[in-house]
Amino acid sequence: MATGNGKNFGKIVLPMIVLILGLVLLVLNIVMEDEPGAVPLAVSLAGATWILIQRLKARKKNLHNQNRH
């Protein structure tokens, strides 16, 4: 059971942390400086891209496993 939790951390939790951190930094940057910064935008984009890639990999794996049976 413990191995499944470790896999979920790298596939779901970590990208969500990166995305949320980027969004928080973006909001703080807008509040403090009245403009979004490049770094918070890049961090948010990286987190969202990471989540998208993980979802596409999971979908591809599920389709591949369904075709085997």
C-alpha positions as CSV (number, residue, x, y, z in Angstrom):
1,M,0.0,0.0,0.0
2,A,2.8,2.4,0.7
3,T,4.2,2.2,-2.8
4,G,0.9,3.5,-4.3
5,N,1.0,6.6,-2.0
6,G,4.6,7.4,-3.2
7,K,3.5,7.2,-6.8
8,N,0.5,9.5,-6.2
9,F,2.7,12.0,-4.5
10,G,4.9,12.4,-7.6
11,K,2.0,12.3,-10.1
12,I,-0.6,14.3,-8.3
13,V,0.4,16.0,-5.1
14,L,3.7,17.6,-6.2
15,P,2.4,19.2,-9.4
16,M,-0.6,20.5,-7.4
17,I,1.8,22.1,-4.8
18,V,3.8,23.7,-7.6
19,L,0.6,25.1,-9.3
20,I,-0.8,26.4,-6.0
21,L,2.5,27.9,-5.0
22,G,2.7,29.7,-8.4
23,L,-0.8,31.0,-8.1
24,V,-0.2,32.3,-4.6
25,L,3.0,34.0,-5.7
26,L,1.1,35.5,-8.6
27,V,-1.6,36.9,-6.4
28,L,0.9,38.3,-4.0
29,N,2.9,39.9,-6.8
30,I,-0.2,41.5,-8.2
31,V,-1.2,42.9,-4.8
32,M,2.2,44.2,-3.9
33,E,3.4,45.5,-7.3
34,D,0.2,45.9,-9.3
35,E,1.5,43.6,-12.0
36,P,2.1,39.9,-12.5
37,G,5.7,38.8,-12.5
38,A,7.4,36.4,-15.0
39,V,8.5,33.9,-12.3
40,P,5.1,33.3,-10.7
41,L,3.6,32.9,-14.2
42,A,6.3,30.5,-15.2
43,V,5.8,28.4,-12.0
44,S,2.0,28.3,-12.5
45,L,2.5,27.3,-16.1
46,A,5.0,24.6,-15.1
47,G,2.6,23.2,-12.5
48,A,-0.4,23.2,-14.9
49,T,1.7,21.6,-17.7
50,W,3.0,18.9,-15.3
51,I,-0.5,18.0,-14.3
52,L,-1.6,17.9,-17.9
53,I,1.3,15.6,-18.9
54,Q,0.6,13.3,-15.9
55,R,-3.1,13.1,-16.9
56,L,-2.3,12.3,-20.5
57,K,0.2,9.6,-19.5
58,A,-2.4,8.0,-17.2
59,R,-5.0,8.1,-19.9
60,K,-2.6,6.5,-22.4
61,K,-1.7,3.8,-19.9
62,N,-5.4,3.1,-19.2
63,L,-6.2,2.9,-22.9
64,H,-3.2,0.6,-23.4
65,N,-4.3,-1.7,-20.6
66,Q,-7.9,-1.8,-21.8
67,N,-6.7,-2.9,-25.3
68,R,-4.7,-5.8,-23.9
69,H,-7.8,-7.4,-22.3
